Amino acid sequence: MTSDESRSRHKGNAAKAGIGFGSALAIAISWSANKSILWAIVHGILSWIYVIYYAIRYQ
């Protein structure tokens, strides 16, 4: 495996980890704000959009 292939593999893993963290963060924020599983699922799907909205709205 070359150095370029190794870097490419790590970039893909980092992107997946970022998406997962955004969803988990959105679900946690949504649950603490709304106490609703339905809203937590919806906000988990929207992930970073909801996190940014929440940060701006409730600064």
N, C-alpha and C positions, 0 to 999 in steps of 0.2 A: 504494500500500500504506500502510495506516495504521500508527501506532505500535503499537497493540494486536496487529495481525496479525504485525508483525515480532517482537515479544516472544514471541508464541505459537510461531512457527517456531523461535526460538532455544531455547526450553524443550524442544521435542521433540528437537532435535539434542543437547542436553545429556543428556537421559535416555538416548538411544541410546549416547552416548559412555560414560556411566557403566556401562551393561550390558556393553559391549565391554571396558572396562578391568577390570571385575570378573572376567570370564571369563579374560582374559589373565593376570591376577594369580593366579587359582586354578590355572591350568594350569602356570604357572611354579613355584609353591610345590609343587604335586603332583609335578612332574617331579623337582625337587631332593630331595624327601623319599622318593619311591618308585621313581624311574627306570622307570616303567611307562607306556606310551602309553595302555593301557586305563584306568588310574586317572586319568590326566591328562584324558582325554575325559570321564569321569564327573564329575570335579571341575569341569571347565570348564562342564558343564551346570548343576551346582549353584551355581557361581560364588561369589557373596557369602556364601552359607551356609557353604561350605567355608572361605573366607577367615576368617570370624569364628570358626568352630570351631577352625581351626588357631591363630589368635591366642590364643584362650582356653586351649587345650590345651597349647601349647608356649611359654607366657610365660616 
